[in-house]
Amino acid sequence: MKGVRFIFPDTCLLMNFAAVGRIDIVEQAVAGRAEWTETISDEVGFYAGQTPFQMLAQVPAFMPQAIVPDSQEMLLADGIRRAFAQPGDGPRKHLGEAETFAVIDQRFDLTATLLLTEDKAVVQECRRRGLATAGSRAVLELAAARQTMTWADADALAQNIIAAGRPVLGYPPPIRQPMPQALLPTSVSAPTVS
């Protein structure tokens, strides 16, 4: 994943790991290659004052300065936000996601951008736009593949996130160590995590 920029379009994934006291796993996964907009940064600050998300206060230490959308990006974001909006949504609802998509459209290489989220609507919009996504499960699999935790510990942490009332898209099935290449049929290749 060299050259890939990790983008947080919302606070979902960060809140998952904060809720179980393991924001360090996200920090290791993004390894200094993450981005976020000012709205997402503000939301992280807001939720850091709430139980059980106090660990979010550590996020700004490993994130760069938040991107402030310019006037063209804000106009684009307004249209995107309206497309996400449901009746009764306030004027800031979906603003972070909309700003993120606008900034990506204007500033980032889509082929080298990975959005980290647990929001189904964001994942669907990413698919529509041809953007790659990953969730908590992928972050846990990466930690296990890098041997910063065991596969069993990664699975247990996914269960703890769910027990904390947080979403983990694609779970179950449980997180298990990938099968060794030698055990796979020749027509199937093993998944790779870099």
N, C-alpha and C positions, 0 to 999 in steps of 0.2 A: 504494500500500500504506500510505497514511496510517492511523495508529491500529493497525496490525497489530503484535502482539507475536510475536517470534521465540523459540521455546522449543527448548532442546536437551534431548531426552529421553534422550540417550546421548552418548558421546564420539566416535562413528564419524566424523561429518563433520569435527569439529575435528581428529581424528587424520589424516584425509586431507590436510588443508592443512598441518598441522605436518610431516608426512612429506616434503613437497616444499618446505618452507621458505617457505610463503606464507600464514601465518595472518592477515596483513594484509588479505587479500581477504575473509575472513570478518568481520573487524572492520568493514570498509567496508560490507559487505552488511547487517549488523544495525544499524549506525548508531545505537548507544545504545538500541535497542529490544529487547534480548534478555533472556531469563530462564533460570534453571536452578535445580535443587534442590541441596541440600547434598550429596547422594550423587554427583551428576554433578560438582560442584565438587571433591569429594574424589578422584574417579576421574581428573579432569584433573590434579590434583596428583600422583597416583601415576604416571600415564603420562609426565608431564613429566620424570621421572627415568630414562626409558628411551630408548635409541636406537631409532629416529630421531625421537622425538617431543618432544625437549627444547624445541621452540618453544611447546609447550603452556604453558610457564611464563609466557608473555605474555598468555594468555587472561584471567586475573583482572583485569588492568589495564583491559580494556574491558567487563567484565561487572559487573552490579550484585551486591550482596551476595546470596548464595544463599538461596533460599526454604527455610525449615525447616518441614516439614509439621507441622501440629498433631495432636493425638491422634486426632481423627476422620479426618483424612486418612491417618494411619498405618494405622488399621484398614482403611480402604478400599484402601490400597496393598497391604496384606498379601494381601487377596483377589485383587487384580489380579496380583500377583507369582506367586501360586500357579497362576493360569490360564496364565501364560507358562512356568512351570517344567517342566522335563523331568526324568526320573529321573536322579539323580546330581548335579543342580545344587545348589550350596551355598546357604546362607541369604541371601546378598547378591546372588546372580545374579538379574538382572532387577529389582533393587530401584530403581534410578534411573528406569527406564521406568515402573514401577508408581507411584512417588511422583509422577512428572510427570503421569501420567493422573489421579491422585487430586487433585492440586493444580489442574489444569485444570478438572476437574469442579466443584470448590468455589469457585474464585476468578476464572476467566477467561471471557470471552465467546468461545464456540466459533467464532463467525463472524469474529472478529478475531484468531485464533490460527493461527500457522503453525509446524509442527514441522520442525526441520532435522535430518535423519537419513539414513543409508545402510543402516539395518537393515530388511530385508524384513518381519520379523515386526512391527516397530513400524509400518511403513507399512500393513500389512494391518489392524492394530488401529485405526489412525487412520481408515482407510476405513470400518471397521465403526462407528466412533463419529461419523462425519461430520466429521472433522478434516482440514484441509489439510496436506500435507507438501511439502517441497522437499529436494533433495539437492545434492550437489556440482555437478552439471551446472547446476542452476538458479542457484547462486551464481556460477558462471563465466559463464553467459549474462548475468546481471545486470551483472557487471563489464565485459563486452564492450559491452553496451548503453549503459552509462554512460561508455564510452570510457576506462576506466582500464586497459584492455588491448585488444589487437586480438582479433578473432574467431579468427584463426589461433593466437595465443598462448593463448587460452582452450582451444582444442582440444588444443594441445600440452601444456598443464598437466593436462588430463584424462588424456591418455596417460601422463604422468609419474606421476600418482597411481596409475593401474593398474599401471604398471611397478614401483612401490614396494610392490606386493602389497595395495593397498587397493581397496575396492569403489567403483564409481561406477554407481549404478542408472541404467538408461536409456541407457547408452553401450556400444557404438555405437548409433545413427548418430553420426558426428562432429558436433561443435558448429560450426555454420555461421551466418553472418549471416542473419537472417530475410529473406525475399523482400520487396522493396518492394511496398507496397500496390497500386501501379499495375499490377504484373505478375500479381497474383492474380486468379482468376476472380471475378466479382461475387458469387457465392454463398459465397465463403470470405473470412473476415476475417483479417488478419495478427495473429499473437500479439503481445500487448503486455507490456512489462516496465516497471514503474514503480519 
